[in-house]
Amino acid sequence: MPSSNGGTSVANSIQSLDNGLIVSCQPVTGGPMDTAPIVVAFALAALAGGAQGLRIESAPYVKAVRAATDAPIIGLVKRDLDASPVRITPWIEDVEALAAAGADVIAYDATQRARPVPTNELVRRIHAAGKIAMADCSVISDARQALDEGAEMVGSTLSGYTGGPEPTEPDLDLIRAMRALTPYVVAEGCIRQPHHARAALKAGARLVVVGSAITRPEHVTSWFRADMDEAVGAHA
Ligand SMILES: CC(=O)N[C@H](C=O)[C@@H](O)[C@H](O)[C@H](O)COP(=O)(O)O
């Protein structure tokens, strides 16, 4: 049982999410859905549909969603930095802003890449703020290091996002490998259909995060478009 952040309450918070569906409400940046009222509406609609928790980007959006629901929130901040490829919660200020805004869990990029703040320091500050640390990992060594550093939860969030073409399928092998290290595994990334979520649970995930398939209509539309274009091309 993770205990670096106060034992029982952390354990209870995580356990309340067991087998939970978390809906990530992160609109396409600058798109027509990228406003606080729409993020709140997505969040409430997801909860009405059976989600147990939410994943929300930016302190202002966390604050807006927190004002509308007591449901667990995984908060993160995305930044595009010049000096580092790390995007998810790279700075201490981000941790503090998310904590103040009402996030219960703070997600951070746990990859072993050049970064402005070392991961052990981010975890320390997440715990100092009384929050749970979720390590967004790309490979199993990220998860190993994150757990050594005290992160309570590890996610497959960044598998396939550290170079090369973007993935289109969940990384079930990484989920299985993480489950051998800890029970607190979050399946995240490319869970686009219910059977993906089911497979992730079978692979050992305790929580499943679904984003684009529920809250990015631009992406979903483009999936239909691409398949239809392929079909037309195939028959031309
Ligand atoms: C790689 C990266 O930056 N992932 C981000 C992490 O918060 C989000 O853009 C994803 O939408 C989220 O992980 C959920 O994944 P999907 O949208 O595939 O269900």
The ligand as an SDF file (V2000), in Angstrom:
LIG
                    3D

 19 18  0  0  0  0  0  0  0  0999 V2000
    0.3910   12.0070  -24.7710 C   0  0  0  0  0  0  0  0  0  0  0  0
   -0.3750   13.0640  -24.0160 C   0  0  0  0  0  0  0  0  0  0  0  0
    0.0320   14.2020  -23.9700 O   0  0  0  0  0  0  0  0  0  0  0  0
   -1.5120   12.6470  -23.4070 N   0  0  0  0  0  0  0  0  0  0  0  0
   -2.3530   13.5750  -22.7000 C   0  0  0  0  0  0  0  0  0  0  0  0
   -2.2770   13.3790  -21.2770 C   0  0  0  0  0  0  0  0  0  0  0  0
   -2.9570   13.9120  -20.4610 O   0  0  0  0  0  0  0  0  0  0  0  0
   -3.7410   13.7220  -23.3020 C   0  0  0  0  0  0  0  0  0  0  0  0
   -3.5820   14.5110  -24.4680 O   0  0  0  0  0  0  0  0  0  0  0  0
   -4.5220   12.4430  -23.6940 C   0  0  0  0  0  0  0  0  0  0  0  0
   -5.7320   12.8610  -24.2720 O   0  0  0  0  0  0  0  0  0  0  0  0
   -4.8380   11.5490  -22.5110 C   0  0  0  0  0  0  0  0  0  0  0  0
   -3.6730   10.9070  -22.1090 O   0  0  0  0  0  0  0  0  0  0  0  0
   -5.8690   10.4630  -22.8170 C   0  0  0  0  0  0  0  0  0  0  0  0
   -5.4740    9.7180  -23.9180 O   0  0  0  0  0  0  0  0  0  0  0  0
   -6.4550    9.4810  -25.1680 P   0  0  0  0  0  0  0  0  0  0  0  0
   -6.8730   10.8440  -25.6230 O   0  0  0  0  0  0  0  0  0  0  0  0
   -5.6320    8.7170  -26.1960 O   0  0  0  0  0  0  0  0  0  0  0  0
   -7.6240    8.6850  -24.6490 O   0  0  0  0  0  0  0  0  0  0  0  0
  1  2  1  0
  2  3  2  0
  2  4  1  0
  4  5  1  0
  5  6  1  0
  5  8  1  0
  6  7  2  0
  8  9  1  0
  8 10  1  0
 10 11  1  0
 10 12  1  0
 12 13  1  0
 12 14  1  0
 14 15  1  0
 15 16  1  0
 16 17  2  0
 16 18  1  0
 16 19  1  0
M  END
$$$$
